[in-house]
Amino acid sequence: MTISYVTSGALAQHTDTVTPAIPASFTAGQLAVLQVVSGHSLDPVPSTPSGWTLAGSFSGGGGTFGLNTGPRRLSFFVRQLVAGDTAPTTAIPSGSSGSTIGARIITLARTAGTGWIWAATFGQDAVSHTAFSAACSTALTLKTGDFCVLGYAWPGQTVSTTARAATASGITFNTATSHLGDAITSGNGARLTNADTSVTAGSGTQAPTVTTTLSAANTGVAGLLRVREASAAVSVTGQSVFPPRNLVSATGLTGDDIVTISLLRQAGSDLDSVRAASSIDVTGQASFLRVDAEQPFGISVTYAAVLTDVNGAQWTVTSGAITSTVTSDVVSDAIRGVGAAVKIESPLEWKRDRDASQFNINGRIVVVGRPRSSRSGTITVRTETDDAGDALNDLLDNATEGVILVRKAVSLSRLDGTYALTDDSESPNWFDEYRWFALSVVKADDWPDAMEAAGFTLQDIANNFSILSDISAFFTTNLLAIALYDFGP
């Protein structure tokens, strides 16, 4: 097991607002777990501190809220720490008689993985006795190596514990290590208790039971926060075909019980979805691949995979940076993966129509109109070889949904984008291979997200293999190997 308990900060308590200290020895990358115990006549969930995530919250124990009696709420917040992090603040509404809140932060360290993932479940024991047993209501996926934070909350300020533990059918937990047992004396008071354990054998989806032995009869709630090192990762590989395409792949999905994935491309402050990669069901899949044929040229981009596991936890992993470079401007079809090298020549003179009516009313001109249209105009491009000119003609003949993608050799945001082609004209030279094309276009929405970009084209295969047996001899595993192959020179 590679997750370990590091230390805890000091208890913070008050009637409504607390700012518990992050342990002074923390390092960036550690996971901070903020355990909050609260009591209030309205029983609200404490506010989520800025930059933190609510992992779960639960109230129980029965009875009527009062001094050392009645329900108390247990909440877990988490955050992967970064350098310079300061103490978070969480609060419940002020002004309620007897309201109470106490909080502590513990830190966890890991030695492997790509990040942190967690899931929480809670239960209560509403019978006042010393053999405390809280059967949790939500089943979690559990497997060998899982680290588990055990949190407890009682109304009794002075109740101490022994033999803190967790059990689940078919799962073996290590002997729990006790860490905290704090009296919260503000308002009607409460008790905050903490321990950790781990799964040493077994796997499955189970609702655990969290137990302990109390020094005096009491009721209360308990929770188990399951923490794992994330194994899922996202990587990007650039194909050297023309136009360039990026292969974006996520791996390790089954190890993290991933059920849904979304891939995003970030260039500077712009964040865009990768085609056909929004909220995709990947239940049972070990890996996920998409082709990005719409990436900007000449600037650095990274890719992010937003992952959701079977318990609803969501986190993000990112790739390294990649820059796609070309020596020309490009007009392409991002769905079919084909395109042509061009030089964009004309100044951009965009026209925007507005359907408007004008009325003269008692000498005043009144204009009633609709919103301004998207831009339209003519883009003049030059091809410099017969191959490039033929490729552009083929693209214009077969553009998916009549839409083309225009990109500068170094991305130009006011130009790059998809355009609907309305008509075009071609002006070839008779003395060399140069041709000029005037493309009449209207700015269009992107192709529908359901259209997945091709990872290779038939021309890619024709350029590299002669007959079908060559393909089967080269790709001996499965069709995925073809999708991952770089068909460039």
Secondary structure, DSSP 8 states (H G I E B T S, - for coil): --EEEEEE---EEESSEE-----TT--TT-EEEEEEEEE-TT-------TT-EEEEEEEE--S--BTTBS-EEEEEEEEE--TT-----EE--SS-TT-EEEEEEEEEEESSSSEEEEEEEEEEEEEEEEEEEEE-SS-EEE-TT-EEEEEEEES-TT--EEEEEEEBTTBEE---EEEEEEEE-STT-EEEEEEEEEEEE--EEE--EEEEEEEEEEEEEEEEEEEEEE--EEEEEEE-SSS-EEEEEEE-TGGGTEEEEEEEEEETTEEEE-TT-SSEE-TT-SEEEEEE----BSSEEEEEEEEEETTS-EEEEE---EEB--SSEEEEETTTTEEEEEEE-S----B----EEEEEETTEEEEEE------EEEEEEEE-SHHHHHHHHHHHHH-GGGEEEEE-SS--TTT-EEEEEEEEEEEE-SSSS-EEEEEEEEE-----TTS---SS-HHHHHHH-SSHHHHHHH--S-HHHHHH-----
